[in-house]
């Protein structure tokens, strides 16, 4: 079966500066990888998902933030694809896409942040540090109460 990876590369600048509510500006890339099996189930179309992502990006950019790329897996759980988390396919695709744009993602300085075990597991084979949001995970390197808290931790470390 041919694997379908869908990605949006909204911008591939050499350096992306992002601030979150007064945190110091630092250089980082923000990449979203998301399972969207609602597409496979016919609950949502890819076009509608793209509209949702565009709306999300517009709001984030309005407040000075940015997402450099969004990758989604449109397959259902039973498809056996390589892109659906907990597999690392979308992360590997992001690494390759950025590399094709002369941007090397430094995995030693990277983090996978997620609210479920699938997110945490997806980062492990690549030895990316993981942060679990909202509850303890024995698999995660760290647990934080919110995305804002997780981002704050990363910004203070870098």
JOTAUR-V290657 format. One record per residue. SS is DSSP state (~ for helix, > for strand, _ for the rest). PSI is psi in degrees with one decimal (* if undefined). OMEGA is omega in whole degrees, 0 to 359 (NA if undefined). Layout:
ss=SS psi=PSI omega=OMEGA
ss=SS psi=PSI omega=OMEGA
//
This chain:
ss=_ psi=131.8 omega=178
ss=_ psi=128.8 omega=181
ss=_ psi=137.3 omega=178
ss=_ psi=117.1 omega=174
ss=_ psi=131.3 omega=177
ss=> psi=131.5 omega=179
ss=> psi=154.3 omega=170
ss=> psi=123.9 omega=171
ss=> psi=96.4 omega=182
ss=_ psi=-34.6 omega=176
ss=_ psi=143.6 omega=176
ss=_ psi=61.5 omega=178
ss=_ psi=154.1 omega=177
ss=_ psi=-38.8 omega=180
ss=_ psi=129.1 omega=177
ss=_ psi=123.3 omega=178
ss=> psi=131.1 omega=183
ss=> psi=139.0 omega=173
ss=_ psi=148.1 omega=177
ss=_ psi=108.1 omega=176
ss=_ psi=60.6 omega=173
ss=_ psi=-3.7 omega=176
ss=_ psi=153.4 omega=180
ss=_ psi=140.6 omega=178
ss=_ psi=133.3 omega=175
ss=> psi=165.6 omega=178
ss=> psi=121.8 omega=176
ss=_ psi=158.8 omega=173
ss=_ psi=143.0 omega=176
ss=_ psi=118.9 omega=180
ss=> psi=130.4 omega=178
ss=> psi=131.5 omega=172
ss=> psi=126.0 omega=188
ss=> psi=135.2 omega=173
ss=> psi=132.3 omega=180
ss=_ psi=65.7 omega=183
ss=_ psi=-10.7 omega=175
ss=_ psi=-26.2 omega=176
ss=_ psi=-48.9 omega=180
ss=_ psi=-33.3 omega=181
ss=_ psi=-5.3 omega=180
ss=_ psi=13.7 omega=181
ss=_ psi=-33.1 omega=181
ss=_ psi=148.7 omega=177
ss=_ psi=160.6 omega=176
ss=~ psi=-38.0 omega=179
ss=~ psi=-43.4 omega=179
ss=~ psi=-40.8 omega=178
ss=~ psi=-41.7 omega=177
ss=~ psi=-38.4 omega=177
ss=~ psi=-42.0 omega=178
ss=~ psi=-45.0 omega=180
ss=~ psi=-40.2 omega=178
ss=~ psi=-42.9 omega=178
ss=~ psi=-43.6 omega=178
ss=~ psi=-46.2 omega=180
ss=~ psi=-42.0 omega=179
ss=~ psi=-42.9 omega=180
ss=~ psi=-42.6 omega=180
ss=~ psi=-43.9 omega=180
ss=~ psi=-32.4 omega=178
ss=~ psi=-32.5 omega=181
ss=_ psi=14.9 omega=173
ss=_ psi=4.3 omega=178
ss=_ psi=-178.7 omega=177
ss=_ psi=150.6 omega=168
ss=_ psi=123.4 omega=185
ss=_ psi=-29.2 omega=178
ss=> psi=148.4 omega=174
ss=> psi=128.3 omega=176
ss=> psi=137.9 omega=175
ss=> psi=150.0 omega=175
ss=> psi=118.3 omega=181
ss=_ psi=4.3 omega=187
ss=_ psi=157.3 omega=175
ss=_ psi=166.2 omega=182
ss=~ psi=-39.9 omega=186
ss=~ psi=-0.9 omega=186
ss=~ psi=-26.5 omega=181
ss=_ psi=16.1 omega=182
ss=_ psi=165.7 omega=179
ss=_ psi=-10.4 omega=184
ss=_ psi=-24.7 omega=185
ss=_ psi=126.8 omega=174
ss=_ psi=138.0 omega=27
ss=_ psi=1.7 omega=175
ss=_ psi=161.7 omega=187
ss=_ psi=13.1 omega=186
ss=~ psi=-43.2 omega=181
ss=~ psi=-36.0 omega=178
ss=~ psi=-44.5 omega=178
ss=~ psi=-39.1 omega=178
ss=~ psi=-41.8 omega=178
ss=~ psi=-45.0 omega=179
ss=~ psi=-45.6 omega=180
ss=~ psi=-44.3 omega=180
ss=~ psi=-45.1 omega=180
ss=~ psi=-39.5 omega=178
ss=~ psi=-38.3 omega=177
ss=~ psi=-15.7 omega=176
ss=_ psi=23.1 omega=178
ss=_ psi=31.9 omega=176
ss=_ psi=115.5 omega=180
ss=_ psi=119.6 omega=176
ss=_ psi=122.2 omega=181
ss=_ psi=100.5 omega=184
ss=~ psi=-28.4 omega=179
ss=~ psi=-24.6 omega=179
ss=~ psi=3.7 omega=183
ss=_ psi=159.7 omega=178
ss=> psi=143.6 omega=165
ss=> psi=123.2 omega=179
ss=> psi=129.5 omega=180
ss=> psi=164.3 omega=182
ss=_ psi=3.0 omega=177
ss=_ psi=164.0 omega=183
ss=~ psi=-33.7 omega=180
ss=~ psi=-38.4 omega=179
ss=~ psi=-45.3 omega=182
ss=~ psi=-45.2 omega=180
ss=~ psi=-35.9 omega=182
ss=~ psi=-31.1 omega=180
ss=~ psi=-20.8 omega=187
ss=~ psi=-46.3 omega=182
ss=_ psi=-23.8 omega=181
ss=_ psi=3.0 omega=181
ss=_ psi=37.0 omega=175
ss=_ psi=136.3 omega=177
ss=> psi=145.0 omega=184
ss=> psi=144.7 omega=176
ss=> psi=120.8 omega=178
ss=> psi=130.0 omega=179
ss=> psi=134.2 omega=168
ss=_ psi=-5.8 omega=180
ss=_ psi=159.7 omega=183
ss=_ psi=142.8 omega=171
ss=_ psi=125.4 omega=178
ss=_ psi=-16.4 omega=181
ss=_ psi=-23.9 omega=185
ss=_ psi=149.4 omega=174
ss=_ psi=-26.6 omega=186
ss=> psi=152.4 omega=175
ss=> psi=136.3 omega=177
ss=> psi=156.8 omega=183
ss=_ psi=-31.3 omega=186
ss=_ psi=167.3 omega=175
ss=~ psi=-41.5 omega=179
ss=~ psi=-43.2 omega=178
ss=~ psi=-39.6 omega=179
ss=~ psi=-45.7 omega=179
ss=~ psi=-41.1 omega=177
ss=~ psi=-41.8 omega=178
ss=~ psi=-46.6 omega=181
ss=~ psi=-44.7 omega=181
ss=~ psi=-37.0 omega=179
ss=~ psi=-31.8 omega=181
ss=~ psi=-37.2 omega=183
ss=_ psi=* omega=NA
//
